[in-house]
Amino acid sequence: MPSTKLTKTKRFIQAGVSVILYVPTMVDYNSPLRTELDAGTQLQGEFADLSGWSTTSNNVETPDWDSTFTPKVAGLVTADDSSLTLYGSKDAVDSRTLLPRGTVGFIVFMDGGDVATTGKMDVYPVTVSASPKQRSQGDTLKIMHNFAITQEPAEDVTIPT
C-alpha cells in the first residue's frame, strides 16, 4: 500500500487576507475571547514590514559511552527578536500613539484571515521595547516597533466566534 500524500494546500498571498491585531488585554491568551479580539486594533492597513515572530528550539547533545553516536533532545524554546514596521504620519497620528515604548499587550496573527471556528491564529504576549523611526530620503517615514516576547506564544489557536 502506498504512503498517504499530504493534503494539497490552498495557497495564498498574505496581503489582503491576513489580519494582524494589537490587543491590550486578554484573560487567557491561550484561548482568547471574541470580545477581546474585537477590542483590539487592526494593524495590517498601516503595515510595511515585519521581522521575527517565530519560535525556535536548540538541540542539546546527550552523549553516553554506550555508543560513538551522540543523540540529541529538544532543548529550550525561545522566540526570535521581533518587530513590526508601520507607516508614520506627518501629523504624528500613527502607531506611536498606540504602541509607545513600555506598552504591554498581545500581537495576534490571523494568517488566513479572521475566519471563526476553522481559522488559526498565533498570539504573542509582548512588551514594546523600542519604537525607532526609520528615516530615508525619498521614502516614507516608518516606525519600527521592537517587541520583547514575554511568555511562550500560543500557536495555532482556533479563532473564536
N, C-alpha and C positions, 0 to 999 in steps of 0.2 A: 504494500500500500504506500503510495507517495506521501510525502510530508504535506502538511497544510500550509497554504500560502497566507501571508499576512494580508488582511483586508485592504483593498486599494483605498488610499486616502482621497478625500475631497479637497484638493489643493486650492490655495487662495493666496492673494496678495493682501497683507495685513492692512494697508492703507484703506480707509473707508469701511473696514469691518471691525477691527479690534477696538476695544474700549479700555481706556486707562483712567483709573479713578484715584483721587486722593480722598480718603475717608478719615475724618478726625477721630472718631471713637468707634469701638466695637466691644461688645461684651465678651464674645468668644470668636476670635479671628479664624479659628479652625472651622467654624460654622456660622458665617455672617448671616444676619437677618436682612431681608429685602429693605426694611425701613432704614437700616444702617447704610446700605449701599446707595439708596435713594438720597440720603443726606450728604453723600459725597459730591465731589466736583469732578466733572469730566475734563481731562487734560488733553485728549488727543487732537482737539481743534487748534491748539497752540503748540503742539509737539513738533520739535525739529529733529531730535536725535535722542538716543539712549545708549547706555553702556552698562555692562554687568547684568544684574537681575538673573543670576543663576546660582545654583548651589554646586559645590564640588566636595569631594572627599579624597583625602590622601590615603594611600595604602601603607600598611605597617607590616614590615617583614617579621616573620615568626620562625626563625631557623631553629632546627634541633639537630642532634647528632645522629639521628636515625637515617638521614639521607643527605646527599650533597645538593639536593633541590631545596630552595628557600621559598616556602609558601608565604602568602600574604593574606591579611584580613583587612576588611574595610575599616578605615580609621575615622578620625573626627570629621564632621561635616562643617563646612564653612560656606559663607556667602561671599561672592565676589564684591569688590568695591563697585558701587552702583551710582548712576546719575541719570537724570532726565534733563534734557536741554529744551527750554521753551522760549518762544519769541518774547522779546522785550518791547515795551510800548514807549513812544515818545513822551507821553504824559505820566509814565511810571505806573499806570493802572494795568498791572500784569501779574504774573505768578509771584512776584516779590511780596505782594500783599498776602497771598495765600500760604507761601512756603518760605518764610524768613528763617534764618539760622536758629536752631533750637526747637523748631516745630516738631511735635510728636504726632504720629498717626499711622496710617496704613496706605501703601500703594497697592492697588489691585489691577491685575492684568486679566482681561477677558479676551483672550486671543482670537476666538471665533465669534466675538460679539456678545452682547448681553442676551443670551438665549437661556431662559429659565428651564430648569429640570434636566436638560440634556447637555447644556454647555458647561465648560470647566473654567475655573479661574485660579490664579495664584495670588496669595495675599502675603505681603511683606510688612511686618512691623518695622517702622523706621523712625529715625530722628534726622532732621535736616542738619548736616554738619557744616555746610557752607553753600553760598549761592553766588559764586563769582560771575561777573559779567564777561561775555566774550565780545570783544570789540574788534572790528576789522573794516578797513577802508573798502567801500564798495559792497559791503554785506550788511544784513540786518543785525540789530542788536539782539543778542541771545543771552539768556540767563541759564547757567548750568547749575542745577540743584544737585549737590552731592548728598548721598544718604548713608548713614550707618544703619545696617540691618541689625536690629537689636535682639531678635529671637529667631528661632528656626521658622522659615516661611511655611505657610500652609499651601501645599501644591496640589493641583488637580481637584480642587474643591468644587462640588456641584453648585451651580448658580441657583439661588433660591427664587421661588415665585413671589 
